[in-house]
Amino acid sequence: MKVVIDTNVLVSALLNAGSIPAQILNLVLNQKLQIQYNNPILQEYRNVLCREKFAFNQHLVVEPLIDFIRYEGELVVSEPNPEIFTDPDDKKFYEVFISGNSKHLITGNLKHFPTDPRILNPKDFIDFYTSHIKHQS
């Protein structure tokens, strides 16, 4: 399943290994989900995850995660979208979501994105994913 993941979900996943965002990251690392990205998204991931306040080890955590996403994810050439964003930094995620025809965009900041039933917070995504997998069995 192809998804776009907002940076705040990755930060939460790495800060709390028992969290719902960590469950999503585990699905990515176990190749149950494929992250769609573009170069500005990868750069934001790197910039935010390397912030001193998070204290994530750049060589042991951040760069291996970025490399995994780059090699196992899907690079999307996104088309500009006319949608107006209160936080312009979020627009790149939406553009990849639309251009890549992602199944879902997962974010902790729903209010920053247009209303779309495919844009979910981490808990709603896990609920969807869990019920989706059960129905496929």
C-alpha positions in Angstrom: 0.0 0.0 0.0 1.5 3.3 -1.1 1.3 6.2 1.5 2.7 9.6 2.1 3.9 10.2 5.6 4.2 13.6 7.1 7.4 14.3 9.0 5.6 14.7 12.4 4.7 11.0 12.2 8.3 9.9 11.8 9.4 12.1 14.6 6.7 10.7 16.9 7.6 7.1 15.8 11.3 7.6 16.7 10.6 9.4 20.0 8.2 6.7 21.3 8.8 3.1 20.2 5.4 2.0 21.6 3.4 4.6 19.8 0.9 4.4 17.0 3.3 6.3 14.7 5.9 3.7 15.6 3.5 1.0 14.4 3.3 2.8 11.1 7.0 3.1 10.8 7.3 -0.7 11.5 4.9 -1.4 8.7 7.1 0.7 6.4 10.3 -1.1 7.6 8.6 -4.5 7.2 7.6 -3.4 3.7 3.9 -3.6 4.3 3.6 0.1 3.4 5.6 1.9 0.7 6.4 5.6 1.3 6.0 7.9 -1.6 8.3 10.9 -1.5 10.0 13.6 -3.6 13.4 15.2 -2.9 12.0 18.1 -0.9 10.2 15.6 1.4 13.5 13.6 1.9 15.3 16.9 2.7 12.7 17.9 5.3 12.9 14.4 6.9 16.6 14.8 7.2 16.5 18.4 8.4 13.9 17.8 11.1 15.2 14.5 12.3 18.7 15.9 12.6 17.6 18.7 14.9 19.5 18.8 18.1 16.4 18.8 20.3 15.5 15.3 19.2 19.0 13.8 19.7 18.5 11.1 17.1 21.8 9.7 16.0 22.4 10.9 12.5 24.6 8.1 11.4 22.8 5.2 13.2 19.2 6.3 12.9 18.5 9.2 10.5 20.7 8.4 7.5 19.8 4.7 7.5 16.1 5.6 7.6 16.4 8.2 4.8 18.4 5.6 2.7 15.7 3.0 3.4 13.0 5.4 2.2 15.0 6.4 -0.8 15.6 2.8 -1.9 12.4 1.1 -0.8 10.0 4.0 -1.3 8.7 5.4 -4.5 10.1 8.7 -5.9 7.2 10.7 -7.2 7.5 13.6 -9.6 4.8 15.8 -8.2 2.7 18.3 -10.1 2.1 21.7 -8.5 -1.4 21.9 -6.9 -3.4 25.1 -6.7 -4.7 24.3 -3.2 -3.9 27.0 -0.6 -2.1 25.9 2.5 -1.9 27.7 5.9 1.6 26.0 6.3 3.2 26.0 2.8 5.7 23.4 4.0 2.9 20.9 4.0 2.0 21.4 0.4 4.8 19.1 -0.9 3.2 16.2 1.0 -0.1 16.9 -0.5 1.3 17.2 -4.0 3.1 13.9 -3.8 -0.1 12.3 -2.4 -2.2 13.6 -5.3 0.5 13.1 -8.1 1.4 9.6 -6.8 -2.2 8.5 -6.4 -1.3 7.4 -2.8 -3.8 5.4 -0.9 -3.4 7.6 2.2 -1.6 10.7 3.5 -0.8 10.1 7.2 -0.3 13.2 9.4 -0.6 14.4 12.9 -1.8 17.8 11.6 -5.1 17.1 9.8 -6.0 20.8 10.1 -3.1 21.7 7.8 -4.5 19.7 4.9 -7.7 19.9 2.7 -10.5 17.7 3.9 -10.2 14.3 2.2 -11.2 10.9 3.6 -7.9 9.5 2.5 -5.9 11.9 4.7 -5.8 10.3 8.1 -4.2 10.8 11.5 -2.0 7.9 12.7 -4.7 6.3 14.9 -7.3 6.4 12.1 -4.8 5.0 9.6 -4.0 2.1 11.9 -7.7 1.4 12.5 -8.2 1.4 8.7 -5.2 -0.7 8.0 -6.1 -3.3 10.7 -9.6 -3.6 9.4 -8.4 -3.7 5.8 -5.9 -6.6 6.5 -8.6 -8.5 8.4 -11.0 -8.3 5.4 -8.3 -9.6 3.1 -7.7 -12.8 5.2 
